[in-house]
Amino acid sequence: MGGGETLRASAPSVVKQNISVSPCLRGENARRGLTLVELLVVVTIMMILVAFALPRLRPATGQRRLREAARMVNVFLNQARTTAIETGRPCGVLFEPLDNPVNGSTAASATLYQVEVPPPYAGGSTDSRVTVNWLTLTATVSSDIFTTLISPGDLVQLNHQGPWYEIALVDDNTLTLKLDPPKTSRIPPYPGPVGFTILRRPSATMAAPLHLPTGTVVDLSASGFNQPGPSITAFADGLSVTIMFSPNGSVERCYYTTSLAQQRALVSDPIFLLIGREMQVNMEVPDYNPSDPGTSLEQLLNVPDDEKPNWQLPDSLWVTVLPQAGLVSVAENAVATQYYDSQSTMFQWNAQQGIDEARQFAKQSQSMGGR
């Protein structure tokens, strides 16, 4: 640089360039979505596919619910058995009958409660006494005894010794004992008031109740005990059933109601609980009249599943409780076919024979395991 020349920085020149954009890139001819007609076609195709798929999915869903219900009952019974062993006090499960059944039959349960036997009751004080009238089999209790804590079916022991007598009626301050000649004949003529001990019925614990999946129940109309031959005792009267476990893990007692009285039975035979659908509890099987040309025995054996009772359905399940060991298992239902009496002029169905046949797998202890 010389001669006083001044150095000037020349600013870069800005070159303006016009870039032409294709109409397609500007979206002038691009499609923005589906037309209404195309959308309607897609929706129609989806509805047709769903309509074909639903009938095939419903049976699978119903079977899963039944299997889940059987698993839940199995676990709940085992929890009660474990509690009895751990606490050293009888504990069990109460099957509460339906309040508002869909099909009108209350011989089913969808809600289960854990129950335990309260401590023995001997009155409100150490001076509590009863006066026994052995002629009328009644016991007049003293005023400090809370009869609200006593109910029919409880057991009372007089003078804290001897046999246990079942209480048949509680009326104000009088307890009426159940007529049992082998026991009541041994009631001594106590000269005055004596002490007593009352074993009360089980009551619900603080454990949360178990609610079975919607539409599934324990079908009490087909549940119960097996006797020799095709003869059964069913819990069919629509009142609660209670299974109690003793501290050694075995089944101690089973409470249920028959048309005669409240039963407090010692259990020696397995208990069979049928898991089925609420809509098909206590459903009757039609009789077949050979003189009617419009019906046949084959037609009656092949009626639609929604017209059969639970003990005839192949996807029903049995939860079995073995009394001696208290073990609980789940078995599949054996579809009964020999419940019609072919020897009579009219093929009349025999529910006891059919239910006995349906329990075949359960009686053989064929557990379904994890299937």
C-alpha positions as a printed Julia matrix, in Angstrom:
371×3 Matrix{Float64}:
   0.0     0.0    0.0
   1.38    3.32  -0.82
   0.7     6.83  -1.9
  -1.79    7.34   0.88
  -4.21    5.03  -0.7
  -6.93    4.04   1.67
  -7.83    0.38   1.9
 -11.51   -0.15   1.59
 -13.2    -3.45   2.35
 -15.65   -4.24  -0.3
 -18.9    -5.78   1.04
 -19.89   -9.02  -0.61
 -22.57   -8.6   -3.13
 -25.96  -10.19  -2.41
 -27.19  -12.3   -5.22
 -30.92  -12.71  -5.39
 -32.04  -15.89  -7.01
 -35.57  -16.9   -7.67
 -36.24  -20.6   -7.04
 -39.23  -21.89  -8.74
 -41.29  -24.44  -6.7
 -43.19  -27.17  -8.41
 -46.95  -27.03  -7.93
 -46.84  -30.59  -6.57
 -44.41  -29.52  -3.81
 -46.69  -26.65  -2.88
 -49.45  -29.2   -2.38
 -51.71  -27.72  -4.98
 -52.42  -31.16  -6.44
 -51.6   -33.26  -3.29
 -54.44  -35.25  -1.61
 -55.06  -34.13   1.96
 -56.97  -37.32   3.24
 -59.7   -39.85   2.58
 -62.91  -38.89   0.97
 -66.2   -39.55   2.76
 -67.02  -42.43   0.44
 -63.69  -44.12   1.08
 -64.09  -43.71   4.83
 -67.55  -45.26   4.74
 -66.23  -48.23   2.78
 -63.47  -48.82   5.35
 -65.91  -48.58   8.27
 -68.33  -50.99   6.57
 -65.59  -53.56   6.0
 -64.51  -53.31   9.66
 -68.08  -53.8   10.88
 -68.48  -56.9    8.72
 -65.26  -58.37  10.09
 -66.3   -57.65  13.69
 -69.73  -59.22  13.07
 -68.05  -62.42  11.9
 -65.48  -62.44  14.7
 -67.71  -61.77  17.74
 -69.61  -65.09  17.75
 -66.29  -66.91  17.7
 -64.79  -64.77  20.45
 -67.71  -65.04  22.9
 -67.25  -68.74  23.76
 -63.55  -68.24  24.32
 -64.26  -65.26  26.59
 -66.85  -67.23  28.56
 -64.46  -70.15  29.03
 -61.71  -67.84  30.26
 -64.1   -66.32  32.8
 -65.1   -69.77  34.09
 -61.47  -70.85  34.4
 -60.59  -67.6   36.16
 -63.55  -68.02  38.54
 -62.47  -71.59  39.37
 -58.91  -70.41  39.99
 -60.13  -67.6   42.28
 -62.32  -69.97  44.34
 -59.41  -72.41  44.61
 -57.04  -69.7   45.87
 -59.62  -68.23  48.28
 -60.3   -71.61  49.89
 -56.57  -72.29  50.25
 -56.06  -68.88  51.85
 -58.7   -69.71  54.49
 -57.06  -73.08  55.13
 -53.65  -71.42  55.52
 -55.12  -68.84  57.93
 -56.61  -71.62  60.09
 -53.23  -73.36  60.27
 -51.31  -70.16  61.06
 -53.72  -68.76  63.68
 -54.71  -72.05  65.31
 -58.42  -71.13  65.02
 -61.04  -72.51  62.61
 -61.33  -70.41  59.47
 -63.34  -70.91  56.32
 -65.28  -69.49  53.39
 -68.92  -68.41  53.25
 -70.69  -68.56  49.87
 -73.26  -65.75  49.92
 -76.34  -66.44  47.75
 -77.25  -63.97  45.01
 -79.53  -61.12  46.1
 -81.02  -60.35  42.7
 -80.3   -63.26  40.33
 -80.8   -62.81  36.61
 -82.7   -66.08  36.2
 -84.63  -65.92  39.48
 -82.68  -68.72  41.2
 -80.86  -67.82  44.42
 -79.12  -71.23  44.58
 -75.86  -69.64  43.43
 -73.1   -67.45  44.82
 -70.89  -64.83  43.2
 -69.5   -63.32  46.42
 -67.33  -65.22  48.91
 -66.35  -64.1   52.43
 -63.6   -65.35  54.72
 -65.09  -66.31  58.09
 -63.78  -67.51  61.42
 -65.27  -68.95  64.6
 -65.56  -66.31  67.35
 -64.13  -67.11  70.8
 -66.36  -69.3   73.01
 -69.08  -67.31  74.77
 -69.87  -67.82  78.48
 -72.0   -64.77  79.19
 -71.42  -61.15  80.1
 -69.74  -61.91  83.44
 -68.23  -64.76  85.46
 -71.59  -65.15  87.22
 -73.55  -65.84  84.03
 -75.77  -68.88  84.42
 -78.57  -70.82  82.73
 -81.45  -72.69  84.29
 -82.24  -75.88  82.39
 -85.72  -77.35  82.08
 -84.99  -80.87  80.86
 -88.68  -81.69  80.32
 -89.21  -78.92  77.74
 -85.59  -78.84  76.58
 -85.29  -75.13  77.27
 -82.68  -73.1   79.11
 -83.59  -69.81  80.81
 -80.6   -67.49  80.81
 -79.66  -64.8   83.29
 -80.14  -61.12  82.46
 -76.45  -60.43  81.81
 -76.3   -62.78  78.82
 -76.45  -60.98  75.46
 -78.81  -63.15  73.44
 -78.1   -60.96  70.41
 -74.74  -62.75  70.22
 -76.44  -66.16  70.11
 -78.23  -67.62  67.09
 -79.86  -70.92  66.1
 -77.26  -73.48  65.12
 -74.84  -72.5   67.9
 -73.71  -75.25  70.26
 -74.03  -75.04  74.05
 -72.25  -77.1   76.69
 -73.87  -77.16  80.12
 -71.81  -76.82  83.28
 -68.7   -76.6   81.02
 -68.63  -80.36  80.54
 -70.36  -83.19  78.76
 -71.93  -83.23  75.28
 -72.71  -80.23  73.08
 -76.37  -79.42  72.42
 -77.51  -77.49  69.37
 -79.6   -74.37  69.96
 -82.77  -74.52  67.85
 -84.41  -71.24  68.9
 -83.44  -68.02  70.71
 -86.44  -66.17  72.18
 -85.78  -63.31  74.59
 -84.13  -64.99  77.58
 -84.94  -68.59  76.63
 -82.86  -70.99  74.57
 -84.65  -73.99  73.06
 -82.37  -76.96  72.47
 -82.66  -79.17  69.42
 -84.43  -82.45  70.01
 -81.69  -85.07  69.88
 -82.77  -88.08  72.01
 -79.3   -89.65  72.35
 -78.0   -86.39  73.8
 -80.98  -84.77  75.49
 -81.75  -87.94  77.4
 -78.41  -87.46  79.17
 -79.17  -83.93  80.42
 -79.04  -84.28  84.2
 -81.77  -82.57  86.27
 -79.61  -79.69  87.43
 -80.97  -78.46  90.76
 -80.11  -74.85  90.0
 -78.4   -72.45  87.58
 -75.21  -73.73  86.01
 -72.44  -72.25  83.94
 -72.23  -72.82  80.22
 -70.08  -72.47  77.12
 -71.47  -71.56  73.7
 -69.65  -72.17  70.43
 -71.02  -69.59  68.01
 -71.43  -69.8   64.26
 -68.64  -68.42  62.05
 -68.68  -64.7   61.29
 -66.99  -62.65  58.56
 -63.44  -61.42  59.1
 -61.93  -58.11  57.98
 -60.49  -59.75  54.85
 -61.79  -58.35  51.56
 -64.54  -60.47  49.97
 -64.01  -62.25  46.68
 -66.2   -61.23  43.71
 -66.29  -63.68  40.81
 -66.09  -62.46  37.2
 -69.33  -61.1   35.74
 -71.73  -63.84  34.71
 -69.94  -66.64  36.61
 -71.18  -68.2   39.86
 -70.76  -71.15  42.18
 -73.84  -73.16  41.2
 -75.07  -74.34  44.61
 -78.01  -76.23  43.07
 -75.54  -78.85  41.79
 -72.86  -78.47  44.47
 -72.69  -80.67  47.55
 -71.6   -84.14  48.68
 -71.61  -87.52  47.03
 -73.13  -90.54  48.7
 -72.77  -94.18  47.65
 -74.28  -94.65  44.21
 -75.83  -91.85  42.15
 -77.22  -90.14  45.26
 -76.13  -86.65  46.18
 -76.74  -84.01  48.82
 -76.98  -80.66  47.07
 -76.88  -77.13  48.47
 -80.11  -76.33  46.62
 -82.21  -74.27  49.0
 -80.82  -70.87  48.16
 -79.21  -70.02  51.51
 -75.57  -69.52  52.41
 -73.04  -72.35  52.52
 -69.96  -72.25  54.74
 -66.92  -74.53  54.59
 -64.71  -74.42  57.69
 -61.1   -75.6   57.99
 -59.63  -76.73  61.31
 -56.17  -75.66  62.58
 -54.72  -78.96  61.32
 -55.76  -78.1   57.75
 -58.64  -80.56  57.38
 -62.28  -79.62  56.81
 -63.87  -79.21  60.25
 -67.54  -78.61  59.43
 -69.85  -77.54  56.64
 -72.85  -75.3   57.31
 -75.75  -75.34  54.88
 -79.53  -75.2   54.89
 -81.98  -77.83  53.74
 -85.77  -77.77  53.62
 -85.74  -79.27  57.12
 -83.22  -77.25  59.09
 -79.87  -75.56  59.23
 -77.24  -78.28  58.95
 -73.97  -78.22  60.85
 -72.44  -81.31  59.34
 -69.19  -83.06  60.07
 -67.69  -83.74  56.66
 -66.41  -87.17  55.69
 -67.01  -87.06  51.92
 -65.48  -84.7   49.35
 -67.24  -81.39  48.73
 -67.96  -80.59  45.08
 -68.48  -76.96  44.01
 -69.7   -76.38  40.45
 -68.44  -73.25  38.66
 -70.86  -72.25  35.93
 -72.9   -69.48  34.33
 -75.43  -67.46  36.31
 -78.05  -67.69  33.55
 -78.08  -71.49  33.71
 -78.41  -72.15  37.42
 -81.12  -74.67  38.32
 -82.23  -74.89  34.7
 -84.46  -77.9   34.08
 -84.02  -80.56  31.44
 -87.16  -81.38  29.43
 -88.77  -84.78  29.65
 -89.08  -86.92  26.55
 -92.39  -88.58  25.67
 -91.88  -91.43  23.17
 -95.51  -91.11  22.04
 -94.83  -87.58  20.79
 -93.55  -87.91  17.21
 -92.16  -84.37  17.31
 -89.42  -85.16  19.81
 -86.72  -87.75  20.2
 -84.22  -88.68  22.87
 -81.39  -87.65  20.56
 -82.91  -84.18  20.2
 -83.05  -83.76  23.99
 -79.42  -84.8   24.36
 -78.38  -82.25  21.72
 -80.3   -79.16  22.79
 -78.38  -75.85  22.52
 -75.94  -75.15  25.35
 -77.85  -72.05  26.45
 -80.83  -74.32  27.26
 -78.85  -76.72  29.47
 -78.08  -76.55  33.2
 -74.48  -75.93  34.22
 -73.8   -79.58  35.03
 -74.43  -80.46  31.38
 -72.07  -77.86  29.89
 -68.6   -79.07  28.8
 -66.84  -75.89  29.93
 -68.19  -75.92  33.51
 -65.61  -76.77  36.19
 -65.59  -78.5   39.58
 -63.68  -77.24  42.6
 -63.22  -80.22  44.93
 -62.31  -80.08  48.64
 -61.01  -83.27  50.22
 -62.09  -83.25  53.89
 -59.32  -85.28  55.53
 -56.4   -83.3   54.11
 -58.26  -80.12  53.17
 -56.71  -80.19  49.7
 -58.44  -78.13  47.0
 -58.29  -78.94  43.29
 -60.04  -78.03  40.02
 -61.37  -80.64  37.6
 -63.17  -80.44  34.29
 -66.84  -81.31  33.92
 -67.69  -84.77  32.57
 -70.64  -84.27  30.21
 -73.52  -86.42  31.47
 -75.49  -88.52  29.0
 -77.06  -91.29  31.13
 -79.56  -89.23  33.13
 -82.73  -90.35  31.34
 -84.66  -93.31  32.72
 -85.17  -95.47  29.66
 -87.11  -98.07  31.63
 -90.19  -95.9   32.09
 -92.86  -95.12  29.51
 -91.6   -91.53  29.51
 -87.88  -90.73  29.5
 -87.77  -88.63  32.68
 -84.49  -86.99  33.55
 -82.8   -87.78  36.85
 -80.86  -84.78  38.15
 -79.03  -86.73  40.85
 -77.82  -89.33  38.38
 -76.79  -86.65  35.9
 -74.89  -84.57  38.47
 -73.2   -87.69  39.82
 -72.03  -88.52  36.29
 -70.86  -84.93  35.71
 -68.63  -85.23  38.81
 -66.82  -88.23  37.38
 -63.47  -86.48  36.76
 -63.67  -84.64  40.07
 -64.35  -87.88  41.98
 -61.3   -89.41  40.32
 -59.18  -86.42  41.43
 -58.3   -85.59  37.82
 -56.98  -82.09  38.38
 -56.82  -79.87  35.31
 -53.67  -78.18  36.6
 -52.59  -75.12  34.62
 -54.64  -75.89  31.51
